[in-house]
């Protein structure tokens, strides 16, 4: 119906509820909707004290889901927030039955929140993202499209970051070290925006601070991993959870991941190697000092002698620890798990 005064067509609206709240009707052209083989997508959002970001994030996610053909669910995992985050999530859940939430009694960490979300997810593809609005939900179709190419895990790469200088530099160094140790060739291990096939999240165990190393845990089990560049936005609300303590915890967790993935079934490869190096260095040092003693030099005031003895003792101990580890692994071989992709 035309406007009799201006002659222009009226703008179409629809009622949101009986309180005469209006929203313009958005119709997405069918050619822009990406068809996927995934029947349902689970979007997991771990959060801590992000009350101002939750509603804007929800509407951005809704906008992104209009671009894909799959059904979806949104799972907010409240990691013990002390603000109104949980209240805002409950308000969203009242008006949208696709919104689910899980709330911890206290802060247990991002790894615990992700693991709980993984267990609750019903989708055959899982998307994870942070709640601080720095991850762009409009990247979801691109992540799913990359999964469709046959990958099991697709990680976002914040190629252009909008973070403080110290955080950007420490992140680059952390990613370089992780890439060098693990041999997994992606640029951003700690990006919160990731896509997984269901098999991945059901076969990995994330605890402590190991959420940074999910690609490493998945790669060790034989899953195919890739990455795509994603948009990164500056933080609008709240404060960053990054601190210098997390930087050091990250490297401690890297050692944990390396041991549990590479050496948990072959401890002698680690302890035996370290023991061999220490033992050989001790032998070389003491051989050199023995030569000096033979030619008449005194060894009474040579700290190097004690270092050589210490290295020999430490090398023998490392070797013994590796041998004990091998005995334990051998005695539990009947409980060893192998990760099977297919069978008939």
MOUR-V316480 format. One record per backbone hydrogen bond with DSSP energy under -1.0 kcal/mol. CO is the residue of the C=O (numbers start at 0). NH is the residue of the N-H. If there is no record, write none. Layout:
CO_NH, CO_NH
This chain:
0_9, 2_6, 7_2, 13_22, 20_15, 22_13, 28_31, 33_68, 38_70, 39_123, 39_124, 40_72, 41_126, 42_74, 43_128, 44_76, 46_78, 49_52, 49_53, 52_56, 53_57, 54_58, 55_59, 56_60, 57_61, 58_62, 59_63, 60_64, 63_66, 64_67, 66_33, 70_40, 72_42, 73_99, 74_44, 75_101, 76_46, 77_79, 77_103, 83_87, 84_88, 85_89, 86_90, 87_91, 88_92, 89_93, 91_95, 95_98, 97_73, 99_75, 101_77, 108_112, 109_113, 110_114, 111_115, 112_116, 113_117, 114_118, 115_119, 116_120, 123_197, 124_41, 125_195, 126_43, 127_193, 133_232, 135_138, 136_139, 138_142, 139_143, 140_144, 141_145, 142_146, 143_147, 145_148, 146_149, 151_196, 152_225, 153_194, 154_227, 156_158, 156_229, 163_167, 164_168, 165_169, 166_170, 167_171, 168_172, 169_173, 170_174, 171_175, 172_176, 173_177, 174_178, 175_179, 176_180, 177_181, 178_182, 183_185, 192_155, 193_127, 194_153, 195_125, 196_199, 196_200, 197_201, 199_202, 206_209, 208_211, 209_212, 210_213, 212_216, 213_217, 214_218, 215_219, 217_222, 218_221, 223_151, 223_152, 225_154, 227_156, 243_247, 244_248, 245_249, 246_250, 247_251, 248_252, 249_253, 250_254, 251_255, 252_256, 253_257, 254_258, 255_259, 256_260, 257_261, 258_262, 265_268, 266_270, 267_271, 269_273, 270_274, 271_275, 272_276, 273_277, 274_278, 275_279, 276_280, 277_281, 278_282, 279_283, 280_284, 281_285, 282_286, 283_287, 284_288, 285_289, 286_290, 287_291, 288_292, 289_293, 290_294, 291_296, 292_295, 298_301, 301_304, 302_306, 303_307, 304_308, 305_309, 306_310, 307_311, 308_312, 309_313, 310_314, 311_315, 312_316, 313_317, 314_318, 315_319, 316_320, 317_321, 318_322, 319_323, 320_324, 321_325, 322_326, 323_327, 324_328, 325_329, 326_330, 329_332, 331_334, 332_335
